Amino acid sequence: MKVKLKYFASIAEYMRKNGEEMELSGETKIDDLLLVVKSQHDLLQGMDNIIVALNGEYVDGSTRLKDSDVVALFPPVSGG
């Protein structure tokens, strides 16, 4: 299956791009996708609590992906 990744804020800065397409095999959950992305991009290794939106809606790590999904990754939000 192929999914489209979109990167925002500091994640886009770390990646030096706003997104990419990724080919995944078999049944994949959001948590699986994050492991793959972090393993390919060392700068994201220490970034915990990445916020994920799937096709425009926030989801958790157990959400399953399907072909042609659009996955947006946002850095953790802080502040007051």
N, CA, C and O of each residue as an XYZ file, in Angstrom:
320
protein
N       0.847     -1.165      0.000
C       0.000      0.000      0.000
C       0.890      1.224      0.000
O       2.016      1.192      0.497
N       0.373      2.305     -0.563
C       1.117      3.557     -0.623
C       0.337      4.613      0.148
O      -0.868      4.773     -0.042
N       1.053      5.345      1.036
C       0.432      6.444      1.768
C       1.232      7.718      1.509
O       2.419      7.679      1.185
N       0.547      8.838      1.660
C       1.195     10.142      1.486
C       1.408     10.746      2.867
O       0.466     10.860      3.651
N       2.642     11.131      3.164
C       2.972     11.769      4.429
C       3.117     13.265      4.215
O       3.702     13.712      3.229
N       2.579     14.027      5.151
C       2.747     15.484      5.141
C       3.389     15.870      6.467
O       2.961     15.413      7.527
N       4.422     16.716      6.405
C       5.149     17.133      7.593
C       4.893     18.600      7.869
O       4.812     19.402      6.938
N       4.763     18.963      9.144
C       4.475     20.329      9.531
C       5.434     20.823     10.611
O       5.996     20.037     11.374
N       5.606     22.147     10.654
C       6.387     22.855     11.676
C       7.796     22.267     11.803
O       8.480     22.084     10.795
N       8.232     21.970     13.025
C       9.615     21.522     13.228
C       9.901     20.180     12.562
O      11.051     19.902     12.221
N       8.885     19.343     12.369
C       9.118     18.078     11.671
C       9.505     18.361     10.223
O      10.435     17.743      9.704
N       8.820     19.269      9.573
C       9.167     19.643      8.192
C      10.575     20.230      8.145
O      11.326     19.972      7.205
N      10.932     21.014      9.154
C      12.287     21.580      9.203
C      13.335     20.481      9.338
O      14.339     20.495      8.626
N      13.114     19.528     10.246
C      14.052     18.415     10.429
C      14.195     17.597      9.151
O      15.297     17.212      8.760
N      13.059     17.340      8.510
C      13.049     16.482      7.328
C      13.570     17.209      6.089
O      13.985     16.580      5.115
N      13.544     18.541      6.140
C      13.924     19.385      5.002
C      13.025     19.152      3.787
O      13.445     19.257      2.635
N      11.772     18.833      4.101
C      10.750     18.671      3.065
C       9.388     18.697      3.740
O       9.273     18.499      4.949
N       8.368     18.943      2.947
C       7.005     19.043      3.479
C       6.235     17.735      3.414
O       5.123     17.642      3.935
N       6.813     16.729      2.781
C       6.128     15.454      2.702
C       6.812     14.494      1.764
O       7.823     14.812      1.139
N       6.239     13.312      1.681
C       6.760     12.274      0.802
C       5.718     11.165      0.698
O       4.762     11.120      1.473
N       5.912     10.287     -0.254
C       5.073      9.088     -0.356
C       5.878      7.918      0.177
O       7.096      7.858      0.011
N       5.184      6.990      0.819
C       5.858      5.843      1.399
C       5.098      4.576      1.031
O       3.871      4.521      1.115
N       5.838      3.578      0.630
C       5.277      2.265      0.311
C       5.362      1.403      1.566
O       6.436      1.256      2.150
N       4.240      0.836      1.979
C       4.183     -0.005      3.171
C       3.660     -1.382      2.787
O       2.877     -1.526      1.849
N       4.101     -2.378      3.518
C       3.638     -3.734      3.205
C       2.689     -4.227      4.284
O       2.849     -3.915      5.464
N       1.719     -4.986      3.868
C       0.800     -5.618      4.791
C      -0.060     -4.650      5.571
O      -0.220     -3.486      5.204
N      -0.615     -5.169      6.670
C      -1.476     -4.383      7.530
C      -0.608     -3.497      8.408
O       0.261     -3.996      9.124
N      -0.830     -2.202      8.363
C       0.012     -1.255      9.080
C      -0.844     -0.304      9.901
O      -1.859      0.210      9.430
N      -0.414     -0.079     11.146
C      -1.071      0.881     12.027
C      -0.228      2.152     12.075
O       0.924      2.159     11.640
N      -0.804      3.213     12.602
C      -0.096      4.484     12.739
C       1.197      4.294     13.529
O       2.236      4.820     13.130
N       1.159      3.559     14.633
C       2.374      3.330     15.428
C       3.463      2.652     14.591
O       4.639      2.987     14.727
N       3.085      1.706     13.729
C       4.047      1.038     12.853
C       4.669      2.040     11.885
O       5.879      2.029     11.657
N       3.841      2.891     11.329
C       4.319      3.906     10.397
C       5.314      4.842     11.085
O       6.355      5.166     10.514
N       5.000      5.275     12.307
C       5.904      6.163     13.029
C       7.251      5.504     13.295
O       8.288      6.164     13.226
N       7.246      4.212     13.596
C       8.514      3.495     13.784
C       9.345      3.493     12.510
O      10.560      3.684     12.558
N       8.698      3.279     11.378
C       9.405      3.278     10.093
C       9.977      4.663      9.802
O      11.141      4.790      9.424
N       9.168      5.687      9.976
C       9.623      7.063      9.697
C      10.794      7.418     10.601
O      11.789      7.969     10.130
N      10.693      7.111     11.895
C      11.777      7.423     12.830
C      13.040      6.635     12.520
O      14.145      7.148     12.695
N      12.894      5.392     12.059
C      14.077      4.592     11.737
C      14.793      5.117     10.494
O      16.001      4.932     10.351
N      14.062      5.763      9.606
C      14.657      6.305      8.381
C      15.189      7.723      8.558
O      15.975      8.203      7.741
N      14.763      8.385      9.617
C      15.140      9.786      9.827
C      15.586      9.967     11.273
O      14.765     10.189     12.163
N      16.891      9.871     11.497
C      17.453      9.912     12.844
C      17.038     11.140     13.655
O      16.916     11.057     14.877
N      16.825     12.261     13.000
C      16.491     13.479     13.724
C      15.163     13.371     14.480
O      14.924     14.125     15.424
N      14.316     12.453     14.077
C      13.023     12.301     14.747
C      13.061     11.271     15.874
O      12.071     11.109     16.587
N      14.182     10.575     16.048
C      14.272      9.509     17.054
C      13.805      9.954     18.433
O      13.058      9.235     19.096
N      14.239     11.133     18.871
C      13.902     11.584     20.217
C      12.581     12.320     20.327
O      12.215     12.767     21.414
N      11.866     12.454     19.236
C      10.610     13.204     19.267
C       9.466     12.283     19.667
O       9.035     11.424     18.898
N       8.992     12.484     20.877
C       7.866     11.692     21.375
C       6.576     12.476     21.209
O       6.595     13.691     21.011
N       5.477     11.781     21.290
C       4.150     12.408     21.257
C       3.860     13.180     19.975
O       3.247     14.247     20.013
N       4.301     12.642     18.846
C       3.972     13.252     17.568
C       2.454     13.169     17.385
O       1.843     12.130     17.637
N       1.866     14.261     16.951
C       0.422     14.313     16.720
C       0.158     13.883     15.281
O       0.815     14.354     14.353
N      -0.805     12.989     15.103
C      -1.073     12.415     13.782
C      -2.521     12.664     13.378
O      -3.454     12.438     14.149
N      -2.677     13.135     12.146
C      -4.006     13.260     11.549
C      -4.050     12.345     10.323
O      -3.120     12.325      9.517
N      -5.115     11.609     10.199
C      -5.307     10.691      9.075
C      -6.482     11.197      8.258
O      -7.616     11.235      8.736
N      -6.203     11.584      7.028
C      -7.251     12.114      6.148
C      -8.027     13.249      6.813
O      -9.248     13.346      6.686
N      -7.288     14.108      7.529
C      -7.884     15.296      8.121
C      -8.467     15.136      9.512
O      -9.020     16.094     10.053
N      -8.359     13.944     10.116
C      -8.897     13.723     11.457
C      -7.818     13.161     12.361
O      -7.064     12.272     11.965
N      -7.747     13.688     13.590
C      -6.749     13.202     14.544
C      -7.057     11.758     14.918
O      -8.211     11.385     15.126
N      -5.985     10.944     14.999
C      -6.136      9.519     15.304
C      -5.074      9.103     16.313
O      -4.119      9.835     16.570
N      -5.259      7.914     16.878
C      -4.249      7.378     17.782
C      -3.423      6.311     17.068
O      -3.676      5.981     15.909
N      -2.450      5.788     17.770
C      -1.498      4.859     17.171
C      -2.058      3.527     16.728
O      -1.423      2.827     15.939
N      -3.234      3.158     17.215
C      -3.805      1.859     16.855
C      -4.624      1.898     15.567
O      -5.101      0.862     15.103
N      -4.788      3.071     14.998
C      -5.580      3.221     13.778
C      -4.879      2.561     12.599
O      -3.686      2.769     12.378
N      -5.625      1.769     11.851
C      -5.074      1.060     10.692
C      -5.066      1.961      9.457
O      -5.974      2.763      9.238
N      -4.022      1.801      8.671
C      -3.891      2.549      7.423
C      -4.429      1.739      6.259
O      -4.466      0.510      6.301
N      -4.851      2.456      5.209
C      -5.235      1.788      3.970
C      -4.607      2.539      2.799
O      -4.129      3.663      2.954
N      -4.615      1.923      1.658
C      -3.992      2.497      0.473
C      -4.534      3.898      0.194
O      -5.734      4.146      0.310
N      -3.644      4.798     -0.169
C      -3.950      6.182     -0.550
C      -4.301      7.099      0.620
O      -4.743      8.227      0.399
N      -4.116      6.641      1.859
C      -4.345      7.515      3.004
C      -3.357      8.668      2.989
O      -2.252      8.552      2.459
N      -3.774      9.791      3.583
C      -2.901     10.952      3.766
C      -2.684     11.099      5.269
O      -3.633     11.279      6.033
N      -1.415     11.019      5.680
C      -1.050     11.059      7.087
C      -0.251     12.336      7.354
O       0.812     12.541      6.768
N      -0.759     13.184      8.227
C      -0.085     14.428      8.580
C       0.575     14.270      9.945
O      -0.050     13.799     10.895
N       1.850     14.670     10.036
C       2.595     14.577     11.294
C       2.902     15.972     11.811
O       3.467     16.804     11.101
N       2.520     16.214     13.061
C       2.728     17.505     13.719
C       3.581     17.289     14.965
O       3.427     16.271     15.639
N       4.471     18.217     15.284
C       5.248     18.084     16.508
C       4.345     18.260     17.724
O       3.264     18.840     17.618
N       4.784     17.760     18.883
C       3.994     17.963     20.106
C       3.804     19.459     20.367
O       4.690     20.269     20.093
N       2.649     19.799     20.893
C       2.326     21.191     21.173
C       2.648     21.465     22.649
O       2.338     20.661     23.528
N       3.271     22.609     22.894
C       3.542     22.997     24.278
C       3.220     24.475     24.432
O       3.038     25.202     23.455
N       3.158     24.878     25.639
C       2.875     26.277     25.892
C       1.784     26.424     26.926
O       1.369     25.447     27.549
N       1.326     27.629     27.106
C       0.327     27.818     28.143
C      -0.696     28.848     27.792
O      -1.604     29.110     28.581
